[in-house]
Amino acid sequence: MIGNSTLQNKIVKTKIIKDTVHRFVELPSDFVDTIVDRPLVQRLRRIQQLSQAQLVYPGAVHTRFEHSLGVSHTMREALESIKRNIREQVIPSLNYAMGEGWGRDRFEMDLANAIIEVLEKLARKFEELEGEAVTAALLHDIGHITLSHVGEMALNDKIIQYVGGGKIKIPTVRRHEDVVMKIVDKLKSCSGCTPRYNGDPVNMDIVMEIIYRAYVDSRWMDRCKGVLLVRDQKLDGGYKIASSKGQGKGVFRDPITNEAVCIISRLLSSNIDVDRTDYILRDSIHTGNVSGIYDINRYYSVLTIVPDISSGPKPNTALVNFYIGVLDKGVSVVENMLLSRIYMYTDVYLHDISMIYSAMASRVLALIYILGMYALEDDGGEGRRILDKYPFIEALARIQEVLVNGGLRDIERTLYMTTDDQFYDIVTRISNMRAGDLLGYSHSVFDSHGDEACVALAIFSYGLTSRRHANALLAYNNKTPQLIKRINSENLAIQEIFKKYTRPMIVLNWSKYSPYSTKVSDKVYVFRRKNPLSPVELTEYDMARVARKTYDEVYSKMLIAYPGSAIEDRRLPRMWTSRKGGLLKLLKMDDGFTRWVSSSCGISRGDMDGLIEETREHALNLANELSRLI
């Protein structure tokens, strides 16, 4: 649908997109033409938002493309509401406070007037930077490859370090946000690739800075230090805005631009950001889990900027910070959103079965990634033939190289092949016994782990297409966050455990989240209209309950997935429980498939059965070793 809207006395063509969550997403036509319709963004149509959750919730087949459009919409709506509340709530409250009592103190009146001036300039700056903010919102997930977060997990799998990297160095991709920043940097330097928004070119330097400050916390802390006001005798003792010059590399010289970019970056990533605003509702609707529903229109209406004064670095100066926050009447909707996120993690994101399937898919993808890296090295032999037959494997293996050395078009071609349909094509071929060459090649690549890697690739793929999950050991008590923290420390004891128990058929996986982040840059502030320069952090506000209760809390779940027989609960350490799956039973029923795996992997049926059963004891031993860490 195409419509028209008026912006600053000019007619702007818009495209209106029907959306499941927001009803309509309206974007400028030139923005859609120059960035939304690029292959770089369109490929997100072929990457599912929740990956393996569809095996538990059949309706969860929505994509990263839908979500990215939704975040663009929520960014526009959020900025519009913030501008409105600055002008209709914050500035009038400051004026009222001056009339009620500040008139007796010239110093406070001058300061309040200067703050009002800054707020008015910020509101106008948000209008100027709308194109940059919406572009950053659209591109915030552009770094996702196949299987979304599961793909990210796969490319960080310890199997790469301890099993796959015996002969060659295999790089890992730490976070999809790192890929986002590399892609945006390429987009910024590409001639003729600049997006347009309402007839104007988007400043990609500002887009890059928004993304950096959103996802690299140290960047935000270094560059977002408020607006400095300096008392100026030439202004009859009033205050003027000091330049940002000299405040550090990457800080915009204009302090209003710098502060506006800081606020937009927090809108993109914080406790009440526009990203989770969209995905909580979208995931709730598509999974049918109504506990994730909250009033998004009410959320928009209460968003605001909360000013806070502190002493400046020198006499006759004042430092004003501008926080993302909500009006005091809107605390309940923020609490509702926090609760919705908690329930979505409990019911969907940390669902036992979904996590087990994610672990299986992650291991298949990690093994394929390793094969691809070896095949690139073996360019003239069997490796080249494998890459020619399975283009997905070559694209996956070349991601790092292309991101560093390739141009934007090279990145588009490569990433367009790393989508869910390409992954499932390989998994389906394996399950239908049409990829014996791939299994045989995997057997030759992994040296001493060749038998197990080959069998793992085959049976985990079979389980994914047949919807039969492996058995698993689960840990989700109050000691699990402590255990995850120890594992992430990667000290010598942890490294020894990984070295000993990292095996192709045993997958260690975990997920954790904090309902309310304790990072300074993430905190939410409440604007009190009767005390406009005395903001209160949400956890200290009298009417807040959920934020205070969940402050500094970490919830998590860990699992060990394996395809062997189930382990009796009496043999498990106290913090672990077992979850039975039907994968092993299915394998025993399908004699044709197991014979094909045995033949393709060059292993006898007896040895393969023994290998599968052996994984049970390794999984139990790994659980014991991890339990001893705490």
Phi, psi and omega per residue, in radians:
M1 nan 2.352 -3.135
I2 -2.033 2.348 3.105
G3 -2.369 -3.062 3.100
N4 -2.230 2.562 3.016
S5 -2.434 2.699 -3.130
T6 -1.768 2.250 3.133
L7 -2.378 2.066 3.099
Q8 0.862 0.897 3.045
N9 1.140 0.369 3.046
K10 -2.314 2.579 -3.125
I11 -1.463 2.212 -3.120
V12 -2.087 2.202 3.074
K13 -1.321 2.423 -3.135
T14 -2.229 2.744 3.018
K15 -2.010 2.319 -3.108
I16 -1.933 2.130 -3.053
I17 -1.942 2.204 3.102
K18 -1.231 2.275 -3.047
D19 -2.312 2.517 -3.115
T20 -1.101 -0.659 -3.020
V21 -1.596 -0.879 -2.990
H22 -1.723 0.091 -3.081
R23 1.211 -1.058 3.122
F24 -2.357 2.340 2.992
V25 -1.945 2.046 -3.087
E26 -1.900 2.152 -3.116
L27 -2.351 2.606 3.091
P28 -1.035 2.470 -3.106
S29 -1.051 -0.689 -3.114
D30 -1.205 -0.506 3.073
F31 -1.175 -0.765 3.101
V32 -1.082 -0.761 -3.088
D33 -1.170 -0.674 -2.989
T34 -1.628 -0.296 -3.141
I35 -2.396 -0.776 -3.101
V36 -1.092 -0.683 -3.078
D37 -1.532 0.110 3.047
R38 -1.237 2.556 3.081
P39 -0.950 -0.540 3.141
L40 -0.999 -0.680 3.138
V41 -1.581 -0.683 -3.091
Q42 -1.079 -0.506 -3.138
R43 -1.095 -0.357 3.121
L44 -1.142 -0.267 3.020
R45 -1.096 -0.380 -3.042
R46 -1.877 0.322 3.051
I47 -2.203 2.026 -3.090
Q48 -1.273 2.545 -3.102
Q49 -1.142 -0.760 -3.020
L50 -1.949 0.191 3.042
S51 0.866 -1.984 -2.989
Q52 -1.350 -0.054 3.098
A53 -1.078 -0.383 3.110
Q54 -1.090 -0.406 3.119
L55 -1.332 -0.211 3.047
V56 -1.882 -0.776 3.118
Y57 -2.005 1.728 -3.029
P58 -1.008 -0.425 -3.131
G59 -1.398 -0.124 -3.055
A60 -1.447 1.040 -3.131
V61 -1.988 0.286 3.109
H62 -1.246 2.833 -2.929
T63 -2.040 2.950 3.049
R64 -1.130 -0.460 3.113
F65 -1.145 -0.849 3.096
E66 -0.991 -0.799 -3.114
H67 -1.109 -0.735 -3.121
S68 -1.110 -0.728 3.052
L69 -1.091 -0.705 3.140
G70 -1.102 -0.697 3.133
V71 -1.191 -0.630 3.044
S72 -1.028 -0.754 3.134
H73 -1.132 -0.817 -3.106
T74 -1.153 -0.544 3.075
M75 -1.129 -0.792 3.108
R76 -1.059 -0.812 -3.118
E77 -1.128 -0.707 -3.137
A78 -1.109 -0.793 3.131
L79 -1.111 -0.687 3.130
E80 -1.100 -0.748 3.133
S81 -1.186 -0.673 3.119
I82 -1.111 -0.778 3.105
K83 -1.037 -0.784 -3.116
R84 -1.115 -0.747 -3.109
N85 -1.261 -0.527 3.025
I86 -1.033 -0.794 -3.049
R87 -1.407 -0.520 -3.045
E88 -1.795 -0.286 -3.087
Q89 -2.149 -0.938 -3.007
V90 -1.246 -0.933 -3.121
I91 -1.102 -0.807 3.071
P92 -1.031 -0.610 3.114
S93 -1.155 -0.676 3.091
L94 -1.160 -0.743 3.105
N95 -1.095 -0.729 3.127
Y96 -1.128 -0.730 3.139
A97 -1.090 -0.685 3.100
M98 -1.102 -0.742 -3.133
G99 -1.177 -0.493 -3.093
E100 -1.441 -0.366 -3.063
G101 -2.987 -0.362 -3.086
W102 -1.310 -0.264 -3.096
G103 -1.045 -0.367 3.140
R104 -1.392 -0.187 -3.098
D105 -2.163 1.773 -3.082
R106 -1.048 -0.620 -3.124
F107 -1.038 -0.825 -3.106
E108 -1.215 -0.620 3.101
M109 -1.115 -0.771 3.117
D110 -1.079 -0.711 -3.132
L111 -1.163 -0.764 3.133
A112 -1.100 -0.719 3.107
N113 -1.084 -0.689 3.112
A114 -1.147 -0.662 3.123
I115 -1.161 -0.710 3.087
I116 -1.056 -0.719 3.105
E117 -1.067 -0.757 3.119
V118 -1.109 -0.746 -3.133
L119 -1.077 -0.741 3.103
E120 -1.095 -0.711 3.116
K121 -1.180 -0.632 3.092
L122 -1.121 -0.742 3.129
A123 -1.044 -0.750 3.107
R124 -1.185 -0.625 -3.141
K125 -1.161 -0.631 3.080
F126 -1.073 -0.628 3.081
E127 -1.132 -0.735 3.141
E128 -1.154 -0.629 -3.023
L129 -1.710 0.236 -3.117
E130 -1.039 -0.734 3.139
G131 -1.063 -0.732 3.136
E132 -1.189 -0.706 3.141
A133 -1.140 -0.769 -3.126
V134 -1.197 -0.633 3.094
T135 -1.125 -0.789 3.105
A136 -1.058 -0.677 3.124
A137 -1.151 -0.740 3.130
L138 -1.097 -0.662 -3.017
L139 -1.626 0.047 -3.005
H140 -1.114 -0.406 3.136
D141 -1.973 0.267 -3.048
I142 -1.148 -0.285 -3.121
G143 -1.485 -0.031 3.138
H144 -1.244 2.396 3.006
I145 -1.858 -2.905 -3.115
T146 -0.865 2.433 3.080
L147 1.217 0.236 3.072
S148 0.941 -2.161 -3.061
H149 -1.176 -0.441 3.069
V150 -1.160 -0.683 3.065
G151 -1.109 -0.685 3.080
E152 -1.082 -0.728 3.107
M153 -1.110 -0.695 -3.106
A154 -1.116 -0.727 -3.090
L155 -1.360 0.016 2.993
N156 -2.034 0.170 -3.078
D157 -1.076 2.378 3.109
K158 -1.098 -0.328 3.110
I159 -1.060 -0.509 3.121
I160 -1.139 -0.739 -3.074
Q161 -1.375 -0.775 -2.951
Y162 -1.698 -0.274 3.128
V163 -2.141 -0.799 -3.023
G164 -1.364 -0.547 -3.014
G165 -1.605 0.677 -3.117
G166 -1.222 -0.701 -3.056
K167 -1.865 -0.534 -3.091
I168 -2.266 2.786 3.104
K169 -1.499 2.156 -3.103
I170 -1.979 2.056 -3.101
P171 -1.302 2.690 3.014
T172 -1.939 2.697 3.071
V173 -1.871 1.910 -2.957
R174 -1.154 -0.964 -3.072
R175 -2.442 2.591 3.111
H176 -1.168 -0.436 3.089
E177 -1.112 -0.569 3.084
D178 -1.133 -0.675 3.102
V179 -1.180 -0.688 3.105
V180 -0.966 -0.833 -3.068
M181 -1.154 -0.629 3.101
K182 -1.190 -0.694 -3.141
I183 -1.169 -0.766 3.141
V184 -1.119 -0.621 3.099
D185 -1.116 -0.714 3.085
K186 -1.145 -0.709 3.126
L187 -1.100 -0.652 -3.131
K188 -1.142 -0.662 -3.063
S189 -1.607 -0.039 -3.107
C190 -1.411 2.200 3.120
S191 -1.257 2.240 3.117
G192 1.403 0.133 -3.106
C193 -1.823 0.037 -3.052
T194 -1.154 2.178 3.066
P195 -1.139 2.729 3.058
R196 -2.111 2.577 -3.090
Y197 -2.451 2.033 -3.104
N198 0.942 0.686 3.067
G199 1.544 -0.138 -3.104
D200 -1.978 2.555 3.070
P201 -1.192 2.470 3.102
V202 -1.419 2.303 3.118
N203 -1.358 1.773 -3.052
M204 -1.249 -0.367 3.033
D205 -1.111 -0.700 3.122
I206 -1.246 -0.678 3.075
V207 -1.019 -0.800 3.118
M208 -1.054 -0.734 -3.119
E209 -1.175 -0.656 3.073
I210 -1.043 -0.803 -3.106
I211 -1.174 -0.731 3.101
Y212 -1.028 -0.841 -3.087
R213 -1.211 -0.491 3.128
A214 -1.236 -0.696 -2.951
Y215 -1.957 -0.148 3.048
V216 -2.025 1.702 -2.952
D217 -1.006 -0.615 -3.126
S218 -1.123 -0.558 3.101
R219 -1.104 -0.730 -3.133
W220 -1.141 -0.766 -3.099
M221 -1.132 -0.625 -3.125
D222 -1.310 -0.553 -2.933
R223 -1.923 -0.132 -3.078
C224 -2.057 1.466 -3.061
K225 -2.102 0.395 3.066
G226 1.494 -3.083 3.134
V227 -1.901 2.179 -3.115
L228 -1.533 2.214 3.078
L229 -1.892 2.318 -3.076
V230 -2.069 2.274 3.113
R231 -1.239 2.227 -3.022
D232 -2.152 2.032 -3.123
Q233 -1.129 -0.485 3.113
K234 -1.142 -0.372 3.117
L235 -1.740 0.503 -3.136
D236 1.030 0.687 3.100
G237 1.483 0.009 3.131
G238 -1.316 -3.083 -3.087
Y239 -1.933 2.563 3.006
K240 -2.169 2.801 -3.131
I241 -1.465 2.192 3.132
A242 -1.392 2.609 3.098
S243 -1.191 2.666 3.072
S244 -1.472 -0.015 -3.098
K245 -0.988 2.330 3.094
G246 1.488 0.033 -3.113
Q247 -1.516 0.013 3.069
G248 2.340 2.734 3.131
K249 -1.125 2.379 3.115
G250 1.561 -0.094 3.123
V251 -1.540 2.269 3.121
F252 -1.184 2.448 -3.109
R253 -1.085 -0.680 3.074
D254 -1.336 2.001 -3.063
P255 -1.132 -0.476 3.127
I256 -1.212 -0.773 3.073
T257 -1.058 -0.771 -3.123
N258 -1.056 -0.788 -3.117
E259 -1.209 -0.665 3.114
A260 -1.090 -0.715 3.111
V261 -1.118 -0.670 3.086
C262 -1.064 -0.781 -3.114
I263 -1.157 -0.751 3.129
I264 -1.107 -0.664 3.124
S265 -1.121 -0.602 3.089
R266 -1.271 -0.539 3.038
L267 -1.137 -0.494 -3.132
L268 -1.444 -0.528 -3.119
S269 -2.641 1.811 3.081
S270 -2.954 -2.937 -3.132
N271 -1.175 -0.487 -3.125
I272 -2.192 0.733 -3.047
D273 -1.330 2.886 -3.103
V274 -1.284 -0.310 3.086
D275 -1.164 -1.011 -3.129
R276 -1.219 -0.478 3.057
T277 -0.955 -0.722 3.133
D278 -1.383 -0.858 -2.955
Y279 -1.234 -0.524 3.109
I280 -1.072 -0.849 3.137
L281 -1.179 -0.789 -3.078
R282 -1.101 -0.820 -3.140
D283 -1.152 -0.635 3.117
S284 -1.107 -0.799 -3.119
I285 -1.124 -0.771 -3.053
H286 -1.338 -0.429 3.080
T287 -1.577 -0.235 -3.087
G288 1.363 0.238 -3.127
N289 -1.600 1.627 -2.972
V290 -1.216 -0.190 3.128
S291 -1.191 -0.194 3.103
G292 -1.622 0.094 -3.109
I293 -1.446 2.345 3.011
Y294 -2.546 2.999 -3.039
D295 -1.519 1.668 -3.072
I296 -1.225 -0.558 3.136
N297 -1.181 -0.629 3.054
R298 -1.166 -0.658 3.091
Y299 -1.012 -0.845 3.108
Y300 -0.991 -0.787 -2.951
S301 -1.173 -0.337 -3.079
V302 -1.853 -0.034 3.124
L303 -1.188 2.441 3.140
T304 -2.752 3.104 3.008
I305 -1.831 2.346 -3.083
V306 -1.969 1.945 3.133
P307 -1.406 2.567 3.137
D308 -2.512 2.212 -3.079
I309 -1.740 2.415 2.973
S310 -2.418 2.913 -3.134
S311 -1.155 2.442 3.116
G312 -1.335 3.051 -3.098
P313 -1.244 -0.311 -3.116
K314 -2.317 2.867 3.057
P315 -1.027 2.618 3.129
N316 1.099 0.495 3.038
T317 -2.262 2.704 3.055
A318 -2.404 2.465 3.124
L319 -1.884 2.176 3.137
V320 -1.989 2.101 3.037
N321 -1.677 2.527 3.125
F322 -2.118 1.924 -3.046
Y323 -1.742 2.675 2.922
I324 -1.267 2.320 -3.136
G325 -2.796 -2.933 -3.129
V326 -2.326 2.703 3.009
L327 -1.130 2.658 -3.078
D328 -1.041 -0.496 3.120
K329 -1.324 -0.113 -3.061
G330 -1.881 0.207 -3.110
V331 -1.064 -0.642 -3.057
S332 -1.093 -0.629 -3.116
V333 -1.253 -0.572 3.068
V334 -1.160 -0.753 3.105
E335 -1.092 -0.680 3.112
N336 -1.102 -0.694 3.126
M337 -1.167 -0.694 3.086
L338 -1.084 -0.738 3.107
L339 -1.123 -0.730 3.137
S340 -1.030 -0.720 -3.139
R341 -1.151 -0.706 3.113
I342 -1.053 -0.810 -3.117
Y343 -1.161 -0.632 3.114
M344 -1.163 -0.655 3.066
Y345 -1.154 -0.762 -3.115
T346 -1.107 -0.796 -2.990
D347 -1.589 -0.480 -3.007
V348 -2.099 -1.109 -2.984
Y349 -1.138 -0.593 3.117
L350 -1.902 0.467 3.069
H351 -1.122 2.306 -3.059
D352 -0.884 -0.930 -3.015
I353 -1.181 -0.725 3.105
S354 -1.045 -0.730 3.134
M355 -1.158 -0.638 3.127
I356 -1.160 -0.788 3.088
Y357 -1.106 -0.646 3.100
S358 -1.105 -0.701 3.107
A359 -1.107 -0.738 3.120
M360 -1.111 -0.820 -3.139
A361 -1.121 -0.670 3.117
S362 -1.077 -0.725 -3.122
R363 -1.206 -0.716 3.089
V364 -1.030 -0.810 -3.112
L365 -1.149 -0.683 3.121
A366 -1.102 -0.736 3.119
L367 -1.135 -0.703 3.099
I368 -1.111 -0.705 3.120
Y369 -1.057 -0.785 3.118
I370 -1.078 -0.769 3.114
L371 -1.024 -0.729 3.141
G372 -1.099 -0.709 3.134
M373 -1.147 -0.680 3.083
Y374 -1.209 -0.665 3.141
A375 -1.121 -0.598 3.080
L376 -1.107 -0.645 3.109
E377 -1.221 -0.575 -3.103
D378 -1.671 0.968 -2.937
D379 -1.111 -0.505 -3.058
G380 -1.731 -0.083 -3.063
G381 -1.950 -2.436 -3.125
E382 -1.067 -0.568 3.138
G383 -1.014 -0.732 -3.137
R384 -1.120 -0.678 3.135
R385 -1.156 -0.666 3.094
I386 -1.108 -0.783 -3.129
L387 -1.128 -0.660 3.115
D388 -1.161 -0.614 -3.103
K389 -1.394 -0.552 -3.103
Y390 -2.146 1.433 -3.094
P391 -1.017 -0.514 3.100
F392 -1.004 -0.698 -3.097
I393 -1.149 -0.729 3.121
E394 -1.162 -0.735 3.129
A395 -1.076 -0.740 3.130
L396 -1.075 -0.745 -3.094
A397 -1.230 -0.432 -3.064
R398 -1.647 0.012 -3.044
I399 -0.945 -0.916 -3.075
Q400 -1.092 -0.785 -3.125
E401 -1.054 -0.762 -3.094
V402 -1.217 -0.673 3.123
L403 -1.090 -0.606 -3.108
V404 -1.450 -0.804 -2.967
N405 -1.904 -0.275 -3.037
G406 -1.532 2.876 3.021
G407 -1.530 3.109 -3.088
L408 -1.055 -0.718 -3.135
R409 -1.138 -0.643 3.087
D410 -1.106 -0.715 3.128
I411 -1.124 -0.763 3.126
E412 -1.043 -0.804 -3.133
R413 -1.078 -0.741 -3.091
T414 -1.216 -0.876 -3.094
L415 -1.178 -0.470 3.133
Y416 -1.140 -0.350 3.105
M417 -1.585 -0.218 -3.097
T418 -1.734 1.121 -3.112
T419 -2.103 2.998 -3.042
D420 -1.092 -0.693 -3.101
D421 -1.122 -0.599 3.101
Q422 -1.177 -0.697 3.106
F423 -1.115 -0.852 -3.080
Y424 -1.194 -0.405 3.053
D425 -1.075 -0.776 3.132
I426 -1.195 -0.780 -3.128
V427 -1.059 -0.701 3.132
T428 -1.183 -0.704 3.084
R429 -1.042 -0.763 3.126
I430 -1.090 -0.806 -3.092
S431 -1.123 -0.519 3.134
N432 -1.664 0.297 3.044
M433 1.045 0.718 -3.139
R434 -2.126 0.338 -3.126
A435 -2.365 0.742 3.126
G436 -1.082 -0.580 3.132
D437 -1.118 -0.641 3.134
L438 -1.189 -0.729 3.098
L439 -1.129 -0.749 3.132
G440 -1.080 -0.694 3.127
Y441 -1.161 -0.679 3.128
S442 -1.111 -0.637 3.128
H443 -1.095 -0.613 -3.099
S444 -1.391 -0.377 -3.055
V445 -1.414 -0.660 -2.908
F446 -1.572 0.224 3.055
D447 0.888 -2.112 -3.055
S448 -1.148 -0.365 3.122
H449 -1.726 0.214 -3.044
G450 -1.039 -0.784 3.140
D451 -1.035 -0.877 -3.051
E452 -1.194 -0.708 3.138
A453 -1.089 -0.726 -3.141
C454 -1.125 -0.821 -3.140
V455 -1.149 -0.721 3.136
A456 -1.075 -0.760 3.128
L457 -1.050 -0.697 -3.092
A458 -1.282 -0.884 -2.989
I459 -1.356 -0.557 3.060
F460 -1.181 -0.672 3.073
S461 -1.099 -0.741 3.128
Y462 -1.066 -0.736 3.133
G463 -1.127 -0.652 -3.127
L464 -1.155 -0.723 -3.101
T465 -1.429 -0.387 -3.120
S466 -1.695 -0.026 -3.049
R467 0.895 0.986 3.001
R468 -2.294 2.014 -3.053
H469 -1.644 2.793 3.124
A470 -1.281 2.927 2.974
N471 -1.249 2.792 -3.120
A472 -2.658 2.667 2.951
L473 -1.854 2.324 -3.049
L474 -2.116 2.453 3.062
A475 -2.317 2.101 3.137
Y476 -2.602 0.676 3.070
N477 -1.679 -2.960 -3.049
N478 -1.261 -0.127 3.093
K479 -1.610 -0.217 -3.073
T480 -1.093 -0.764 3.092
P481 -1.024 -0.658 3.118
Q482 -1.138 -0.695 3.127
L483 -1.148 -0.742 3.122
I484 -1.092 -0.712 3.116
K485 -1.069 -0.723 3.111
R486 -1.133 -0.736 3.140
I487 -1.096 -0.746 -3.122
N488 -1.186 -0.328 3.099
S489 -1.198 -0.463 3.106
E490 0.896 0.756 3.054
N491 -1.284 -3.109 -3.045
L492 -1.064 -0.684 -3.141
A493 -1.112 -0.720 3.119
I494 -1.146 -0.744 -3.138
Q495 -1.080 -0.666 3.110
E496 -1.130 -0.685 3.104
I497 -1.127 -0.793 3.128
F498 -1.090 -0.727 -3.117
K499 -1.104 -0.621 -3.070
K500 -1.421 -0.652 -2.974
Y501 -1.972 0.046 3.066
T502 -1.340 1.870 -3.083
R503 -2.352 2.642 -3.077
P504 -1.011 -0.554 -3.068
M505 -1.705 0.090 3.082
I506 -2.104 2.116 -3.081
V507 -2.024 2.052 3.041
L508 -1.693 2.173 -3.082
N509 -2.494 2.636 3.090
W510 -2.678 2.836 3.050
S511 -2.520 2.507 3.112
K512 -2.506 2.765 3.087
Y513 -2.745 2.732 3.052
S514 -2.010 2.107 3.126
P515 -1.005 -0.654 3.117
Y516 -2.319 1.937 -3.059
S517 -1.194 2.508 -3.139
T518 -1.652 -0.021 3.118
K519 -1.109 2.451 -3.118
V520 -0.980 -0.720 -3.072
S521 -1.246 -0.227 -3.081
D522 -1.738 -0.209 -3.015
K523 -1.108 2.608 3.134
V524 -1.860 2.370 -3.140
Y525 -1.995 2.617 -3.139
V526 -1.827 2.203 3.082
F527 -1.543 2.045 3.132
R528 -1.735 2.021 -3.021
R529 -1.108 -0.497 3.118
K530 -1.438 -0.267 3.099
N531 -2.347 1.229 -2.935
P532 -1.161 -0.329 3.113
L533 -1.958 0.396 3.080
S534 -2.238 1.240 -3.103
P535 -1.182 2.678 3.119
V536 -2.143 2.284 3.067
E537 -1.176 2.496 -2.972
L538 -0.928 -0.722 -3.095
T539 -1.202 -0.234 3.126
E540 -1.801 -0.011 -3.120
Y541 -1.416 2.382 -3.024
D542 -1.004 -0.650 -3.035
M543 -1.478 -0.112 -3.134
A544 -1.453 2.391 3.122
R545 -2.168 -0.892 -3.047
V546 -1.140 -0.821 -3.111
A547 -1.063 -0.748 -3.124
R548 -1.146 -0.712 -3.112
K549 -1.183 -0.623 -3.061
T550 -1.703 0.018 -3.140
Y551 -1.030 2.216 3.101
D552 1.217 0.187 3.089
E553 -1.537 2.541 3.069
V554 -2.238 2.199 3.094
Y555 -1.949 2.482 -3.037
S556 -2.737 2.881 3.044
K557 -2.554 2.442 3.130
M558 -2.217 2.577 3.087
L559 -2.511 2.714 2.981
I560 -2.120 1.910 3.139
A561 -1.700 2.451 -3.114
Y562 -2.751 2.672 -3.064
P563 -1.686 0.319 3.136
G564 -1.534 -2.905 3.108
S565 -1.278 2.789 -3.123
A566 -1.199 2.640 3.114
I567 -1.786 2.337 3.137
E568 -1.180 2.443 -3.104
D569 -1.003 -0.575 -3.102
R570 -1.144 -0.355 3.131
R571 -1.572 -0.147 -3.044
L572 -1.527 2.552 2.964
P573 -1.017 2.753 -2.970
R574 -1.021 -0.632 -3.033
M575 -1.375 -0.114 -3.060
W576 -1.888 2.558 2.971
T577 -2.240 2.813 -3.096
S578 -1.842 2.622 3.076
R579 -2.288 2.031 -3.085
K580 -1.423 2.552 3.077
G581 -2.265 2.966 -3.056
G582 -1.781 0.177 -3.055
L583 -1.135 -0.813 -3.098
L584 -1.112 -0.706 3.120
K585 -1.091 -0.709 3.128
L586 -1.118 -0.713 3.136
L587 -1.085 -0.691 -3.137
K588 -1.187 -0.507 3.136
M589 -1.357 -0.560 -3.070
D590 -1.706 1.456 -3.079
D591 -1.162 -0.582 -3.140
G592 -1.093 -0.732 -3.125
F593 -1.176 -0.790 -3.106
T594 -1.135 -0.607 3.084
R595 -1.165 -0.681 3.126
W596 -1.138 -0.712 3.115
V597 -1.110 -0.789 3.135
S598 -1.016 -0.778 -3.130
S599 -1.188 -0.791 -3.093
S600 -1.154 -0.600 -3.098
C601 -1.564 -0.064 3.123
G602 1.138 0.713 -3.101
I603 -2.363 2.503 -3.136
S604 -1.242 2.748 3.131
R605 -1.049 -0.720 -3.137
G606 -1.094 -0.767 3.132
D607 -1.150 -0.641 3.128
M608 -1.162 -0.774 3.104
D609 -1.082 -0.690 3.118
G610 -1.144 -0.666 3.126
L611 -1.111 -0.730 3.135
I612 -1.130 -0.778 -3.129
E613 -1.180 -0.567 -3.130
E614 -1.091 -0.508 -3.098
T615 -1.124 -0.480 3.124
R616 -1.044 -0.798 -3.125
E617 -1.203 -0.626 3.097
H618 -1.148 -0.677 3.107
A619 -1.130 -0.734 3.116
L620 -1.124 -0.749 3.131
N621 -1.131 -0.670 3.105
L622 -1.118 -0.743 3.101
A623 -1.058 -0.716 3.107
N624 -1.117 -0.772 3.140
E625 -1.082 -0.752 -3.139
L626 -1.165 -0.657 3.134
S627 -1.102 -0.587 -3.129
R628 -1.204 -0.326 -3.123
L629 -1.173 -0.408 -3.112
I630 -2.109 nan nan
